[in-house]
Amino acid sequence: SIAQHLSRSTRRVALALLLACLVVAPALALDPQLALSQYRVARWTVADGLPHGSISALHQDRDGFLWIGTYRGAVRFDGARFLPLSALVDGAIEPDLVETIGQTDDGVLWFGGTHTDLLALAPDGRLQRYGPAQGLAARHVTLLHTDSHGQRWLGTGSGLLRMQGAWDHLRFEPELAQTVWQLAEDRDGALIAATENGPWRRASDGWHPLPEDGSLSHLHVWSIESDGADGWWFGFRGGLMHSTPDGQ
């Protein structure tokens, strides 16, 4: 009958639309609204598609994909399979120890490694490289950070740099001649840096040791965390320290 024919046609159209959605949409992407701690515990190794068994960086992008830095490059994980960064762009990418991955407000993904260039992957798939030829003297990238004012920062083996300009025409301006491992902000919005020579604080006239007497400059500080007041926790090579202003 006509009704049966329309019913069969409707089902075919609905099935075709469903299949199209499954192909186009990143159905297997991780939910960006969920924290990693909300996923069940599972384990993946080289046998599952990782390029290397040592994981050096993790970042979940705004689409929900998990980016993984390894000792042999970066891969994208959709919850089921690993896709190397090199498979998503035109041109070869040398395998490198990827130590840091970040995404800026413009949607660009940044990959910092140890031996090869800083890589910037735009949402449209364009790839930009930054090395000595593009004004980036030190290839070893330790940190990618965007502060609360939208300023982008790049930590390198030769110091902390401010990233100025569009993602594909960056300029790098020196800020702090220390290897910086982490950046945070205090309650006044000032940047605090964890460096190889103790913690530092950025003021209007530049960077100063924290505390200013330089008593912690002998520490190799890997990580920092505010205590919620005016004090800081420092994870350093040798232990954990809590520092508060004088009189507290």
C-alpha distance (Angstrom), angle and dihedral (degrees) to the residues before:
residue distance angle dihedral
S1 . . .
I2 3.81 . .
A3 3.82 90.4 .
Q4 3.79 91.8 52.0
H5 3.81 90.8 47.0
L6 3.82 91.6 51.1
S7 3.78 90.3 46.9
R8 3.81 91.8 52.9
S9 3.83 91.0 45.8
T10 3.79 91.5 49.0
R11 3.79 91.1 51.2
R12 3.82 90.9 49.7
V13 3.81 92.1 50.0
A14 3.82 91.6 47.3
L15 3.82 91.1 49.6
A16 3.81 91.2 49.2
L17 3.79 91.5 50.6
L18 3.79 91.1 48.5
L19 3.80 92.0 51.5
A20 3.80 91.0 47.6
C21 3.78 91.1 52.6
L22 3.79 91.1 49.9
V23 3.80 90.6 52.4
V24 3.82 97.3 44.6
A25 3.81 102.3 37.6
P26 3.82 120.9 69.7
A27 3.79 89.5 -117.5
L28 3.78 93.3 169.6
A29 3.80 95.7 49.7
L30 3.75 117.1 121.2
D31 3.80 116.3 -103.4
P32 3.85 107.4 -99.6
Q33 3.81 89.7 -154.1
L34 3.80 92.0 64.5
A35 3.78 127.0 76.9
L36 3.79 117.9 -128.1
S37 3.81 88.3 -112.6
Q38 3.81 89.3 65.3
Y39 3.81 93.4 64.9
R40 3.78 121.3 89.2
V41 3.78 116.0 -102.0
A42 3.80 113.7 -97.0
R43 3.78 135.0 153.7
W44 3.79 132.7 -131.4
T45 3.79 129.4 -174.6
V46 3.80 140.5 173.5
A47 3.80 87.3 -74.6
D48 3.82 88.0 64.9
G49 3.80 94.4 52.2
L50 3.80 106.3 -81.6
P51 3.82 110.6 141.2
H52 3.83 90.3 -138.5
G53 3.77 136.1 10.4
S54 3.82 95.0 -129.6
I55 3.83 113.6 83.6
S56 3.81 115.7 -156.7
A57 3.85 104.2 168.4
L58 3.81 140.0 22.2
H59 3.81 130.4 -169.1
Q60 3.80 132.0 164.5
D61 3.80 110.4 -149.9
R62 3.80 127.6 -144.6
D63 3.83 91.1 -94.4
G64 3.79 91.8 56.5
F65 3.79 98.6 -106.3
L66 3.79 116.4 137.5
W67 3.81 114.3 -132.3
I68 3.78 115.9 -155.7
G69 3.78 126.5 -162.4
T70 3.79 114.9 -151.9
Y71 3.78 137.4 173.3
R72 3.81 87.4 -93.4
G73 3.78 104.0 43.0
A74 3.80 140.2 -68.7
V75 3.79 127.9 -56.7
R76 3.82 134.4 -172.5
F77 3.80 118.2 -129.4
D78 3.81 121.0 -158.8
G79 3.78 95.9 -176.4
A80 3.79 94.2 -88.4
R81 3.80 110.9 41.7
F82 3.80 141.6 20.9
L83 3.80 120.3 -123.0
P84 3.83 117.3 -169.4
L85 3.79 117.7 -127.7
S86 3.79 87.9 -123.9
A87 3.82 89.5 64.1
L88 3.82 91.7 57.3
V89 3.81 98.6 54.7
D90 3.78 139.2 51.1
G91 3.77 113.7 -104.0
A92 3.76 134.7 29.5
I93 3.80 122.8 -65.2
E94 3.78 118.0 -157.7
P95 3.81 113.9 -126.5
D96 3.78 109.1 -107.4
L97 3.79 140.0 165.9
V98 3.83 100.0 -92.9
E99 3.81 106.9 -152.9
T100 3.80 102.3 172.5
I101 3.81 137.5 25.5
G102 3.80 126.6 -176.2
Q103 3.80 142.5 160.4
T104 3.80 125.5 -139.9
D105 3.81 127.7 -148.9
D106 3.81 91.5 -93.9
G107 3.80 89.5 63.0
V108 3.80 94.7 -108.2
L109 3.80 115.3 144.7
W110 3.81 117.5 -142.8
F111 3.80 126.3 -155.5
G112 3.79 120.4 -167.5
G113 3.76 122.1 -170.4
T114 3.76 143.4 171.6
H115 3.79 107.1 -107.5
T116 3.83 110.5 10.9
D117 3.80 134.3 56.3
L118 3.80 128.4 -63.3
L119 3.83 106.1 -100.2
A120 3.81 127.0 -147.8
L121 3.82 118.4 -167.0
A122 3.82 115.5 -165.3
P123 3.83 122.2 -150.9
D124 3.83 89.5 -108.1
G125 3.81 91.1 57.6
R126 3.81 98.6 -102.5
L127 3.79 114.2 143.2
Q128 3.80 126.1 -150.7
R129 3.79 124.2 -169.5
Y130 3.80 125.9 -154.3
G131 3.77 122.3 -163.1
P132 3.82 137.5 125.6
A133 3.81 91.7 -52.0
Q134 3.83 90.0 57.7
G135 3.80 95.9 46.0
L136 3.80 99.6 -91.0
A137 3.78 104.6 124.4
A138 3.82 99.3 -176.3
R139 3.78 117.7 54.1
H140 3.80 94.1 -168.4
V141 3.83 104.8 94.8
T142 3.80 116.7 -166.7
L143 3.80 102.7 168.7
L144 3.81 143.9 25.0
H145 3.80 113.9 -172.6
T146 3.82 138.7 163.0
D147 3.79 114.2 -161.9
S148 3.82 128.4 -147.2
H149 3.82 90.5 -88.9
G150 3.79 93.2 55.5
Q151 3.80 94.8 -106.1
R152 3.81 113.2 146.5
W153 3.81 119.6 -138.6
L154 3.78 131.0 -166.0
G155 3.78 123.4 -161.9
T156 3.80 115.2 -155.6
G157 3.76 138.9 172.4
S158 3.81 89.2 -96.0
G159 3.80 99.0 44.4
L160 3.80 148.5 -66.3
L161 3.82 117.5 -50.9
R162 3.79 134.5 -167.9
M163 3.80 112.6 -130.6
Q164 3.81 110.0 -138.7
G165 3.79 129.8 -175.9
A166 3.80 136.7 16.4
W167 3.79 118.3 -23.7
D168 3.82 92.5 -106.8
H169 3.84 95.9 43.3
L170 3.78 103.7 41.4
R171 3.77 128.1 168.9
F172 3.78 121.4 -158.1
E173 3.81 118.6 -144.5
P174 3.84 120.0 -170.0
E175 3.81 115.9 -118.8
L176 3.80 112.4 159.3
A177 3.79 125.9 16.2
Q178 3.78 93.9 -141.8
T179 3.77 134.4 94.1
V180 3.82 102.0 -105.6
W181 3.80 120.9 -155.9
Q182 3.80 101.1 177.8
L183 3.82 140.5 8.5
A184 3.80 127.8 -154.8
E185 3.81 136.5 164.0
D186 3.78 129.2 -121.4
R187 3.81 125.1 -139.7
D188 3.81 90.6 -85.4
G189 3.80 92.0 54.2
A190 3.80 94.5 -107.1
L191 3.78 117.6 143.3
I192 3.80 119.2 -112.9
A193 3.79 117.4 -161.2
A194 3.79 129.9 -157.0
T195 3.80 105.6 -147.5
E196 3.77 143.0 167.6
N197 3.82 87.4 -100.0
G198 3.78 102.3 47.6
P199 3.82 132.0 -79.9
W200 3.82 121.2 -40.4
R201 3.83 133.7 -165.5
R202 3.79 126.0 -148.9
A203 3.80 116.6 -133.7
S204 3.81 133.0 172.3
D205 3.81 90.4 -87.4
G206 3.80 96.5 46.3
W207 3.80 138.4 -86.3
H208 3.80 124.6 -24.8
P209 3.82 132.0 -175.3
L210 3.79 115.4 -100.8
P211 3.00 108.0 -103.7
E212 3.80 94.7 26.1
D213 3.80 93.7 -130.7
G214 3.80 87.6 71.6
S215 3.79 92.8 -126.7
L216 3.81 91.2 143.6
S217 3.80 97.0 44.7
H218 3.82 90.8 104.2
L219 3.81 90.9 65.2
H220 3.78 123.6 95.4
V221 3.82 97.8 -141.9
W222 3.80 115.6 -159.9
S223 3.80 101.2 175.0
I224 3.79 141.8 12.0
E225 3.80 135.0 -162.2
S226 3.81 131.5 -179.8
D227 3.79 116.3 -119.9
G228 3.81 89.2 -141.9
A229 3.80 93.5 -101.8
D230 3.82 127.2 53.2
G231 3.77 97.1 -55.8
W232 3.79 132.9 89.4
W233 3.76 139.0 -145.1
F234 3.81 114.8 -138.4
G235 3.77 124.2 -162.7
F236 3.78 106.2 -159.2
R237 3.77 140.2 168.0
G238 3.77 97.6 -78.6
G239 3.78 105.3 26.4
L240 3.80 149.4 -44.7
M241 3.80 125.6 -54.6
H242 3.80 135.0 -171.4
S243 3.81 116.6 -154.6
T244 3.82 126.7 -170.6
P245 3.83 131.6 177.6
D246 3.81 117.9 -92.2
G247 3.80 113.1 -80.2
Q248 3.81 96.1 29.6
